[in-house]
Amino acid sequence: VAAVVGSGVVTGILLIFSNAVMPSLARHAEGAATMVTINERILNPVFLLLFVGTAVVSGMLAVLILLGHGTGGLLAVAGCGLYVVGVFGVPAAVNVPMNDALAALPGGSPEAAEYWTVYLERWTRWNTVRSVLGVLGTALLATSLLGSPAEAQPGSHPSTDRAPSTTDHSEGGTAMSTHAQDLVRRLIDAINRQDYGALPGLVDANYVYRAPGEERRG
């Protein structure tokens, strides 16, 4: 649950930058200076807890599942991997070095203005990449939660209470797998079309899992 919440919140912040913040800064003469200030202010305890904490939780969860001590299966492992590599790894390799380079240039200088043009295009492109990977990772993590078997309730008798549901659980697992594959296919198609505006709609609250025999919205 912590991995799903953290991944969703951080991905939402990243999407806001690509969708609204960067296009707005591109229209202002002081956009570069404002971006430097944003990069400084965003390194606060709340964001760092979400950003780094989710990476730590995701890494631990993936290891536990691979060792046979966690729930969620390969969907959860894939979701954790997308967050760690995409949301956490991409900025470390691309966006953060670009932030440092922008901050090192004298404000208002011709060099800063020239680099700002390159920065806007490249930084935003890679931020969109990690946002898309974050959406995919969050979707996989959420789907893995929906597919996890419920814990036995206190006072229940496994031999009588849970036995009749074995077949239903198997059918539910097959439907869940099909649902996850369909969601991932839709997301990949949107990425290939560069239709990033369609991504939030594909994983909103209306696109939810239904038990076998029920209709699915989306």
Solvent accessible surface area in square Angstrom, and as a share of the most:
residue,aa,sasa,rsa
1,V,121,0.69
2,A,65,0.50
3,A,2,0.01
4,V,28,0.16
5,V,86,0.49
6,G,4,0.04
7,S,0,0.00
8,G,29,0.28
9,V,64,0.37
10,V,0,0.00
11,T,5,0.03
12,G,29,0.27
13,I,48,0.24
14,L,6,0.03
15,L,39,0.20
16,I,100,0.51
17,F,22,0.09
18,S,21,0.14
19,N,123,0.63
20,A,47,0.36
21,V,35,0.20
22,M,4,0.02
23,P,62,0.39
24,S,54,0.35
25,L,16,0.08
26,A,55,0.43
27,R,208,0.76
28,H,117,0.52
29,A,109,0.85
30,E,116,0.52
31,G,1,0.01
32,A,21,0.16
33,A,51,0.40
34,T,56,0.32
35,M,0,0.00
36,V,33,0.19
37,T,71,0.41
38,I,45,0.23
39,N,23,0.12
40,E,113,0.51
41,R,185,0.68
42,I,44,0.22
43,L,117,0.58
44,N,53,0.27
45,P,113,0.71
46,V,105,0.60
47,F,26,0.11
48,L,70,0.35
49,L,132,0.66
50,L,48,0.24
51,F,29,0.12
52,V,63,0.36
53,G,22,0.21
54,T,7,0.04
55,A,11,0.09
56,V,80,0.46
57,V,57,0.33
58,S,0,0.00
59,G,27,0.26
60,M,116,0.52
61,L,46,0.23
62,A,16,0.13
63,V,81,0.47
64,L,78,0.39
65,I,21,0.11
66,L,120,0.59
67,L,117,0.58
68,G,61,0.59
69,H,141,0.63
70,G,28,0.27
71,T,93,0.54
72,G,23,0.22
73,G,36,0.35
74,L,142,0.70
75,L,53,0.26
76,A,3,0.02
77,V,28,0.16
78,A,45,0.35
79,G,0,0.00
80,C,0,0.00
81,G,30,0.29
82,L,45,0.22
83,Y,0,0.00
84,V,51,0.29
85,V,107,0.61
86,G,0,0.00
87,V,0,0.00
88,F,67,0.28
89,G,27,0.26
90,V,20,0.11
91,P,4,0.03
92,A,64,0.50
93,A,76,0.59
94,V,18,0.10
95,N,1,0.01
96,V,73,0.42
97,P,64,0.40
98,M,8,0.03
99,N,28,0.14
100,D,90,0.47
101,A,42,0.32
102,L,5,0.03
103,A,58,0.45
104,A,85,0.66
105,L,53,0.27
106,P,88,0.55
107,G,76,0.73
108,G,86,0.82
109,S,18,0.11
110,P,106,0.67
111,E,101,0.45
112,A,7,0.06
113,A,64,0.50
114,E,127,0.57
115,Y,52,0.20
116,W,27,0.09
117,T,92,0.54
118,V,79,0.46
119,Y,0,0.00
120,L,34,0.17
121,E,103,0.46
122,R,93,0.34
123,W,8,0.03
124,T,32,0.18
125,R,109,0.40
126,W,80,0.28
127,N,0,0.00
128,T,16,0.09
129,V,52,0.30
130,R,19,0.07
131,S,0,0.00
132,V,7,0.04
133,L,45,0.22
134,G,0,0.00
135,V,8,0.05
136,L,18,0.09
137,G,0,0.00
138,T,28,0.16
139,A,8,0.06
140,L,17,0.08
141,L,3,0.02
142,A,37,0.28
143,T,5,0.03
144,S,8,0.05
145,L,78,0.39
146,L,101,0.50
147,G,33,0.32
148,S,37,0.24
149,P,74,0.47
150,A,77,0.60
151,E,140,0.63
152,A,56,0.43
153,Q,128,0.57
154,P,131,0.83
155,G,72,0.69
156,S,33,0.21
157,H,115,0.51
158,P,88,0.55
159,S,93,0.60
160,T,87,0.50
161,D,82,0.43
162,R,96,0.35
163,A,57,0.44
164,P,101,0.64
165,S,49,0.31
166,T,93,0.54
167,T,88,0.51
168,D,91,0.47
169,H,103,0.46
170,S,71,0.46
171,E,86,0.38
172,G,15,0.14
173,G,39,0.38
174,T,93,0.54
175,A,28,0.22
176,M,10,0.04
177,S,49,0.32
178,T,78,0.45
179,H,5,0.02
180,A,4,0.03
181,Q,121,0.54
182,D,19,0.10
183,L,10,0.05
184,V,39,0.23
185,R,129,0.47
186,R,79,0.29
187,L,0,0.00
188,I,78,0.40
189,D,53,0.28
190,A,0,0.00
191,I,47,0.24
192,N,112,0.57
193,R,150,0.55
194,Q,131,0.58
195,D,58,0.30
196,Y,81,0.31
197,G,70,0.67
198,A,32,0.25
199,L,0,0.00
200,P,65,0.41
201,G,47,0.45
202,L,34,0.17
203,V,53,0.30
204,D,60,0.31
205,A,88,0.68
206,N,84,0.43
207,Y,17,0.07
208,V,44,0.25
209,Y,48,0.18
210,R,74,0.27
211,A,48,0.37
212,P,64,0.40
213,G,90,0.86
214,E,107,0.48
215,E,157,0.71
216,R,101,0.37
217,R,131,0.48
218,G,69,0.67
